[in-house]
Amino acid sequence: MKEILLAYFSRSGVTKKLSEDLAKVLDAEIYQVRPLKAYPLEEDECIQVAEREKAEEARPGLAGPLPEVRGLKKLVLGLPNWNDTCPRCLLSFLEALDLSGVEVYPFVTSEGSGPDGVNEDLQEQVKRTAKLHKAANGDQMSVEDLAAWVRGGKLD
Ligand SMILES: Cc1cc2nc3c(=O)[nH]c(=O)nc-3n(C[C@H](O)[C@H](O)[C@H](O)COP(=O)(O)O)c2cc1C
């Protein structure tokens, strides 16, 4: 397996495109996190579902097999900002993996809120196993800068 895995969740394609570009530059494996029950395509409806999942601290089920993470050094996580936090299916994904010793590099796309809201949730999910870097703003960094950040390996 490659040293870097890029796992992403994307509902409307923005994070998917950035993830695919970044995975190429990093020569990383790529994995798409897919919830068993797809989120609504209509944004307002999706916001309601996301709010409900957040209030319930839900861990929605995932579709398909999980990726192999044995021997993994770095996990890059691509995610959209949802109501100033991270989509709950990403927490299901993190919860299901043994990330002992893995460095996690999240980057966030949004319509302006940026990555600030996601750090706490991610930290809570990986606190005992992984080293979490502060989430990067995927809308304000070039693919090359994101790749340099992941390659650099310094904890922020
Ligand atoms: C349920 C939901 C909640 C969102 N909440 C926010 C938000 O709080 N702040 C923001 O700037 N954008 C928010 N957005 C917009 C997305 O973060 C943005 O469009 C993102 O780039 C979409 O990524 P995707 O195409 O990979 O799904 C929200 C979108 C959805 C569907």
The ligand as an SDF file (V2000), in Angstrom:
LIG
                    3D

 31 33  0  0  0  0  0  0  0  0999 V2000
  -25.6310   20.3120    4.6270 C   0  0  0  0  0  0  0  0  0  0  0  0
  -24.7260   21.4300    4.1570 C   0  0  0  0  0  0  0  0  0  0  0  0
  -24.2750   22.3560    5.0730 C   0  0  0  0  0  0  0  0  0  0  0  0
  -23.3880   23.3830    4.6680 C   0  0  0  0  0  0  0  0  0  0  0  0
  -22.9390   24.2710    5.5950 N   0  0  0  0  0  0  0  0  0  0  0  0
  -22.0590   25.2210    5.2180 C   0  0  0  0  0  0  0  0  0  0  0  0
  -21.5610   26.1590    6.1720 C   0  0  0  0  0  0  0  0  0  0  0  0
  -21.8980   26.1430    7.3600 O   0  0  0  0  0  0  0  0  0  0  0  0
  -20.6630   27.1070    5.7310 N   0  0  0  0  0  0  0  0  0  0  0  0
  -20.2600   27.1620    4.4190 C   0  0  0  0  0  0  0  0  0  0  0  0
  -19.4460   28.0250    4.0930 O   0  0  0  0  0  0  0  0  0  0  0  0
  -20.7150   26.2870    3.4930 N   0  0  0  0  0  0  0  0  0  0  0  0
  -21.5910   25.3210    3.8650 C   0  0  0  0  0  0  0  0  0  0  0  0
  -22.0640   24.4430    2.9150 N   0  0  0  0  0  0  0  0  0  0  0  0
  -21.5370   24.4890    1.5540 C   0  0  0  0  0  0  0  0  0  0  0  0
  -20.4610   23.4210    1.3060 C   0  0  0  0  0  0  0  0  0  0  0  0
  -19.4930   23.3780    2.3520 O   0  0  0  0  0  0  0  0  0  0  0  0
  -19.6870   23.6970    0.0040 C   0  0  0  0  0  0  0  0  0  0  0  0
  -20.5700   23.8990   -1.0470 O   0  0  0  0  0  0  0  0  0  0  0  0
  -18.7250   22.5530   -0.2960 C   0  0  0  0  0  0  0  0  0  0  0  0
  -17.6880   23.0110   -1.1360 O   0  0  0  0  0  0  0  0  0  0  0  0
  -19.4410   21.3880   -0.9600 C   0  0  0  0  0  0  0  0  0  0  0  0
  -18.5340   20.3350   -1.1820 O   0  0  0  0  0  0  0  0  0  0  0  0
  -18.9270   19.0800   -2.0740 P   0  0  0  0  0  0  0  0  0  0  0  0
  -19.3080   19.6000   -3.4450 O   0  0  0  0  0  0  0  0  0  0  0  0
  -17.6750   18.2790   -2.1350 O   0  0  0  0  0  0  0  0  0  0  0  0
  -20.0510   18.3650   -1.4140 O   0  0  0  0  0  0  0  0  0  0  0  0
  -22.9680   23.4600    3.3040 C   0  0  0  0  0  0  0  0  0  0  0  0
  -23.4730   22.5350    2.3780 C   0  0  0  0  0  0  0  0  0  0  0  0
  -24.3380   21.5290    2.7960 C   0  0  0  0  0  0  0  0  0  0  0  0
  -24.8670   20.5390    1.7970 C   0  0  0  0  0  0  0  0  0  0  0  0
  1  2  1  0
  2  3  1  0
  2 30  2  0
  3  4  2  0
  4  5  1  0
  4 28  1  0
  5  6  2  0
  6  7  1  0
  6 13  1  0
  7  8  2  0
  7  9  1  0
  9 10  1  0
 10 11  2  0
 10 12  1  0
 12 13  2  0
 13 14  1  0
 14 15  1  0
 14 28  1  0
 15 16  1  0
 16 17  1  0
 16 18  1  0
 18 19  1  0
 18 20  1  0
 20 21  1  0
 20 22  1  0
 22 23  1  0
 23 24  1  0
 24 25  2  0
 24 26  1  0
 24 27  1  0
 28 29  2  0
 29 30  1  0
 30 31  1  0
M  END
$$$$
